Amino acid sequence: MDESTNTTKTASPLTKKPGKALRVALAAIAILVALAALAYGYLYVSTPAAIRKPGVEHFHFRTQIIVDGKAVDFSQDKFQQEKPGACVAAITAAPFHFHDHEDQMAHIHWDGMTGGQFLKYYGWNFIGGSDSSLGWRFDSFPAVHNVQRLGALLPTAQSDDQYYVYIGDENSYKQKSWDDFLHQNLEDFFGTKSKLKSSQSAFLDKIFPKAYAHGSEHTSTNGKSEEELTRINNLIGNVVIFAQKSKPTDAQVKARFDHLVPLSDSTCGG
């Protein structure tokens, strides 16, 4: 018998290696894709919706934070950021800022922000998550962007300090829930809606001047009432926060609301 007819044909070892290598490479790619998807998904679900996809907003509130008797001065250089420009209608890089070295006047440029996010941006984390980040933006898919805090800028309170929060003005004020300040949309917390909601701004801009709440060459009030200045500045409220061991006296609270910075008559800016 011809031995050649009984020879079993086998694949050369050289032909097996590329197939195995390809399978290993594909498996590795699949694992990397799965890990990336898990990481992407975790960042997405762990980030508040208002941070994941910011909405255009522009309102202001005056804030005072008093830590063990000493008021934070928001006009200091460390709190200052470049203003986004006059009549800006785009999403800004950060949701909050102070600028032009004006104390108290907090500028809010993203919709749905909470007091807890505001405090975390400047260094007090009462809402969990990373101390250095508010979360991640997903509005430029597939790219994601980390929304980092400005820094650990607020003074350290004593470990046994309690937190007391009040809203109002020089005429009247009331204590509010600290938990509500941390977790509620700021408009809901103050009970005042912004006049420049992004979905209506094109229409409202014809009625209301753009919000502008900092000093400039146009600082005269021109005889306007406080109500008119509040509307022009789209001011939704004033808040005073005390970090101290016992509840502030009525005189302490009144002194802070008697110390509100005046509103500007400027009609366009950041």
Residue pairs with C-beta under 8 A, 6 or more apart in sequence:
40 144
43 135
43 136
43 144
44 52
44 136
44 138
46 129
46 135
47 134
47 135
47 136
47 138
48 112
48 117
48 134
48 135
49 112
50 110
50 111
50 112
50 113
50 117
51 95
51 110
51 117
51 134
51 135
51 136
51 137
51 147
52 135
52 136
52 137
52 138
52 139
53 137
53 138
53 139
54 91
54 95
54 110
54 111
54 137
54 139
55 91
55 110
55 111
55 112
55 198
56 89
56 90
56 91
56 109
56 110
56 111
56 198
56 201
57 108
57 109
57 110
57 111
57 112
57 113
57 194
57 196
57 197
57 198
58 88
58 107
58 108
58 109
58 194
58 196
58 210
58 211
58 234
59 108
59 187
59 194
59 195
59 196
59 211
59 234
59 235
59 236
60 105
60 106
60 107
60 108
60 211
60 213
60 233
60 234
60 235
60 236
61 106
61 108
61 186
61 190
61 235
61 236
61 237
61 238
61 239
62 104
62 105
62 106
62 235
62 237
62 238
62 239
62 260
62 261
63 74
63 104
63 106
63 118
63 238
63 239
63 240
63 241
64 71
64 72
64 104
64 238
64 239
64 240
64 241
64 256
64 259
65 71
65 72
65 154
65 240
65 241
65 243
66 72
66 240
66 241
66 242
66 243
66 244
66 248
66 256
67 154
67 155
67 157
67 161
67 243
67 244
68 157
68 158
68 161
68 243
68 244
69 244
70 155
71 256
72 154
72 155
73 103
74 98
74 102
74 103
74 104
74 105
74 106
75 98
75 101
75 102
75 103
77 101
78 151
78 153
79 98
79 122
79 150
79 153
80 98
80 99
80 100
80 101
81 94
81 97
81 98
81 99
81 150
82 99
83 97
83 99
83 100
83 107
83 214
83 269
83 270
84 90
84 92
84 93
84 109
84 270
85 269
85 270
86 210
86 268
86 269
86 270
87 210
87 268
87 269
88 109
88 270
89 201
91 109
91 110
91 139
92 109
92 110
94 109
94 121
94 147
94 150
95 108
95 109
95 110
95 113
95 117
95 121
95 134
95 147
96 106
96 107
96 108
96 109
96 113
96 117
96 118
96 121
96 122
96 150
97 107
97 109
97 270
98 105
98 106
98 107
99 107
99 214
99 270
100 214
100 215
100 216
101 215
102 213
102 214
102 215
102 261
103 261
104 260
104 261
105 213
105 214
105 261
106 118
107 213
107 214
107 270
108 118
108 186
111 197
111 198
112 185
113 185
113 186
114 127
114 181
114 182
114 183
114 184
114 185
114 186
114 189
115 165
115 181
115 182
115 183
115 184
115 186
115 189
115 239
116 126
116 127
116 181
116 182
116 183
117 127
117 134
118 186
119 125
119 126
119 154
119 182
120 126
120 127
120 131
120 134
120 149
121 134
121 149
121 150
122 149
122 150
122 151
122 153
122 154
123 149
123 150
123 151
123 152
123 153
123 154
124 154
125 131
126 182
127 182
127 183
129 135
131 149
131 152
132 148
132 149
133 146
133 147
133 148
133 149
134 147
134 148
134 149
135 147
136 144
136 145
136 146
136 147
137 144
137 145
137 146
137 147
138 144
157 243
158 243
158 245
160 245
161 243
161 244
161 245
162 243
162 244
162 245
162 246
162 247
163 178
163 241
163 242
163 243
164 175
164 178
164 241
164 242
164 244
164 247
164 248
165 175
165 176
165 177
165 178
165 181
165 239
165 240
165 241
165 242
166 173
166 174
166 175
166 176
166 239
166 240
166 241
166 242
166 253
166 256
166 257
167 173
167 174
167 176
167 189
167 190
167 237
167 238
167 239
167 240
168 174
168 238
168 257
169 238
169 257
169 260
170 257
170 258
170 260
173 240
173 253
173 254
173 257
176 189
180 189
181 189
181 239
181 241
186 236
187 193
187 194
187 236
189 237
190 236
190 237
190 239
191 237
192 236
192 237
193 236
194 234
194 236
195 204
195 208
195 211
195 231
195 234
196 204
196 205
196 208
196 210
196 211
196 234
197 204
208 231
208 232
208 234
209 232
209 267
209 268
210 267
210 268
210 269
211 232
211 233
211 234
212 232
212 233
212 264
212 266
212 267
212 268
212 269
212 270
213 233
213 234
213 235
213 263
213 264
213 266
214 264
214 266
214 269
214 270
215 264
216 264
216 266
216 269
218 264
218 265
218 266
218 267
219 264
219 265
219 266
220 265
221 229
221 262
221 263
221 264
221 265
222 265
224 232
224 265
226 263
229 235
229 263
229 264
229 265
230 263
232 263
232 265
232 266
232 267
233 263
233 264
235 263
238 257
238 260
240 253
240 256
240 257
242 248
242 252
242 253
